[in-house]
Amino acid sequence: AVSRRKGWECFNRDEDLYDWIRCPEGFVKPPRYRVDSQCAQQGLSCLPHSKGCVCQPCIQASDVTIRALTSLGASKRTSMDVCSKGELCGETEQRREIEFEVVDNVLRDGANLTFNVRDAESYWVTGIATYLGNYTYRFAWSVSQRGGAIMEIFVDNERAENSPVWVMVHPRPCSGRFKEPSEEGECVCVRN
């Protein structure tokens, strides 16, 4: 049984399970495709002869969920790890692209999602994310600078509440004897 408006109602097995999900204050219902795939992603299966199952119908509310889809280095992040405000969200190398996925948990239709990447002094990259459907956006960027990069996410020109996050940009590897990456990510010959 679930609470529906003023009273209690029994769930009809022929109805859509997703439509019955109600989240308490401070939590939001993820997009349908996420709810539908959560049990399988966690290696759990539904009971035989069931109409479906839900493993995590509500997630802690933040206006967006940020994930690094491609990352390298010691952070050992996976594409399922959610990035938190002020924390490491991914790692890359100079001139190597890193890709992010952002899900709009507020489910705004036609939202404009933008991002910028900078250090403490200047902006390196700004851009507009591509809308994939299901309130999901993707974007990628690369920079030649190395060090800590601050990445901010904006939805309709308002900074997302769990933004900014940071990304570590490592020196790029250079092949060849006596070559090292410059500050701009070029492999240059160095003399001892």
QUIGI-V283784 format. One record per residue. RES is the residue in one small letter. OMEGA is omega in radians with two decimals (999 if undefined). BURIAL is b if it has 24 or more other ideal C-beta (glycine too) atoms within 12 Angstrom, else e. D_LAST is the distance of its C-alpha to the last C-alpha in whole Angstrom. Layout:
{{RES | OMEGA | BURIAL | D_LAST} {RES | OMEGA | BURIAL | D_LAST}}
This chain:
{{a | 3.09 | e | 75} {v | 3.11 | e | 73} {s | 3.10 | e | 74} {r | -3.07 | e | 75} {r | -3.02 | e | 76} {k | -3.03 | e | 79} {g | 3.12 | e | 80} {w | 3.08 | e | 78} {e | 3.05 | e | 78} {c | 3.11 | e | 78} {f | 3.09 | e | 75} {n | -3.08 | e | 77} {r | -3.14 | e | 75} {d | 3.14 | e | 75} {e | -3.12 | e | 73} {d | -3.12 | e | 70} {l | -3.11 | b | 68} {y | -3.11 | b | 65} {d | -3.12 | e | 68} {w | -3.12 | b | 69} {i | 3.06 | b | 66} {r | -3.09 | e | 66} {c | 3.10 | e | 63} {p | 3.12 | e | 64} {e | -3.11 | e | 63} {g | 3.11 | e | 59} {f | 3.10 | e | 58} {v | 3.08 | b | 58} {k | 3.11 | b | 59} {p | 3.07 | b | 56} {p | -3.07 | b | 57} {r | -3.07 | e | 59} {y | 3.10 | e | 57} {r | 3.14 | b | 55} {v | -3.11 | b | 58} {d | -3.07 | e | 59} {s | -3.04 | e | 56} {q | -3.10 | b | 55} {c | 3.14 | e | 57} {a | 3.12 | e | 55} {q | 3.12 | e | 52} {q | 3.13 | e | 53} {g | -3.14 | e | 54} {l | 3.10 | e | 58} {s | 3.11 | e | 61} {c | 3.08 | e | 64} {l | 3.10 | e | 67} {p | 3.10 | e | 69} {h | 3.11 | e | 72} {s | 3.13 | e | 70} {k | -3.12 | e | 70} {g | 3.08 | b | 66} {c | -3.14 | e | 64} {v | -3.09 | b | 62} {c | 3.10 | e | 59} {q | -3.03 | e | 58} {p | -3.11 | b | 60} {c | 3.08 | e | 59} {i | 3.14 | b | 55} {q | -3.03 | e | 54} {a | 2.80 | e | 55} {s | -3.00 | b | 52} {d | 3.07 | b | 52} {v | 3.00 | b | 49} {t | -3.10 | b | 47} {i | 3.08 | b | 44} {r | 2.98 | b | 42} {a | -3.13 | b | 38} {l | 3.09 | b | 39} {t | -3.14 | b | 36} {s | 3.09 | b | 33} {l | 3.09 | b | 30} {g | -3.00 | e | 28} {a | -3.06 | e | 30} {s | 3.11 | e | 33} {k | 3.08 | e | 35} {r | 3.04 | b | 37} {t | -3.12 | e | 40} {s | 3.09 | e | 41} {m | -3.12 | e | 44} {d | 3.12 | e | 43} {v | 3.13 | b | 44} {c | -3.13 | b | 41} {s | -3.11 | e | 43} {k | 3.07 | b | 42} {g | -3.09 | e | 39} {e | 3.11 | e | 38} {l | -3.11 | b | 35} {c | -3.14 | b | 36} {g | 3.11 | b | 34} {e | 3.10 | b | 30} {t | 3.08 | b | 28} {e | 3.06 | b | 25} {q | 3.08 | b | 23} {r | 3.09 | b | 26} {r | -3.08 | b | 28} {e | 3.03 | b | 31} {i | -3.04 | b | 33} {e | -3.13 | b | 37} {f | 3.02 | b | 40} {e | 3.12 | b | 43} {v | 3.09 | b | 46} {v | 3.11 | b | 49} {d | -3.10 | b | 52} {n | 3.11 | b | 54} {v | 3.09 | b | 56} {l | 3.11 | e | 57} {r | 3.08 | e | 57} {d | 3.07 | e | 59} {g | -3.13 | e | 57} {a | 3.09 | b | 54} {n | -3.10 | e | 51} {l | 3.14 | b | 48} {t | 3.14 | b | 45} {f | 2.93 | b | 41} {n | -3.13 | b | 38} {v | -3.07 | b | 35} {r | 2.91 | b | 33} {d | -3.08 | e | 31} {a | -3.02 | e | 32} {e | -3.03 | e | 32} {s | 3.09 | e | 33} {y | 3.13 | e | 34} {w | -3.04 | b | 32} {v | 2.95 | b | 34} {t | -3.13 | e | 38} {g | 3.11 | b | 41} {i | 3.14 | e | 44} {a | 3.10 | b | 44} {t | 3.12 | e | 46} {y | -3.11 | e | 50} {l | -3.01 | e | 50} {g | -3.14 | e | 54} {n | 3.10 | e | 55} {y | -3.10 | b | 54} {t | -3.12 | b | 50} {y | 3.06 | b | 47} {r | 3.01 | b | 44} {f | 3.11 | b | 41} {a | 3.07 | b | 37} {w | 3.00 | b | 34} {s | 3.13 | b | 30} {v | 3.10 | b | 28} {s | 3.12 | b | 24} {q | 3.07 | b | 24} {r | -3.11 | b | 23} {g | -3.13 | b | 24} {g | 3.09 | b | 28} {a | 3.11 | b | 31} {i | -3.14 | b | 34} {m | 3.11 | b | 37} {e | 3.12 | b | 40} {i | 3.12 | b | 43} {f | 3.03 | b | 46} {v | -3.07 | b | 50} {d | 3.09 | e | 52} {n | 3.05 | e | 50} {e | -3.13 | e | 50} {r | 3.12 | e | 47} {a | -3.04 | b | 48} {e | 3.11 | e | 48} {n | 3.08 | b | 46} {s | 0.21 | b | 43} {p | 2.98 | b | 40} {v | 3.10 | b | 38} {w | -3.11 | b | 34} {v | 3.11 | b | 32} {m | 3.10 | b | 28} {v | -3.11 | b | 26} {h | 3.02 | b | 23} {p | 3.14 | b | 19} {r | 3.09 | b | 20} {p | 3.11 | e | 19} {c | 3.09 | e | 16} {s | -3.13 | e | 17} {g | -3.14 | e | 15} {r | 3.11 | e | 12} {f | 3.08 | e | 8} {k | 3.10 | e | 11} {e | 3.10 | e | 12} {p | 3.05 | b | 15} {s | 3.08 | e | 15} {e | -3.13 | e | 18} {e | 3.10 | e | 21} {g | 3.07 | b | 20} {e | 3.04 | e | 18} {c | -3.07 | e | 16} {v | 3.13 | e | 13} {c | 3.11 | e | 10} {v | 3.13 | e | 7} {r | 3.12 | e | 4} {n | 999 | e | 0}}
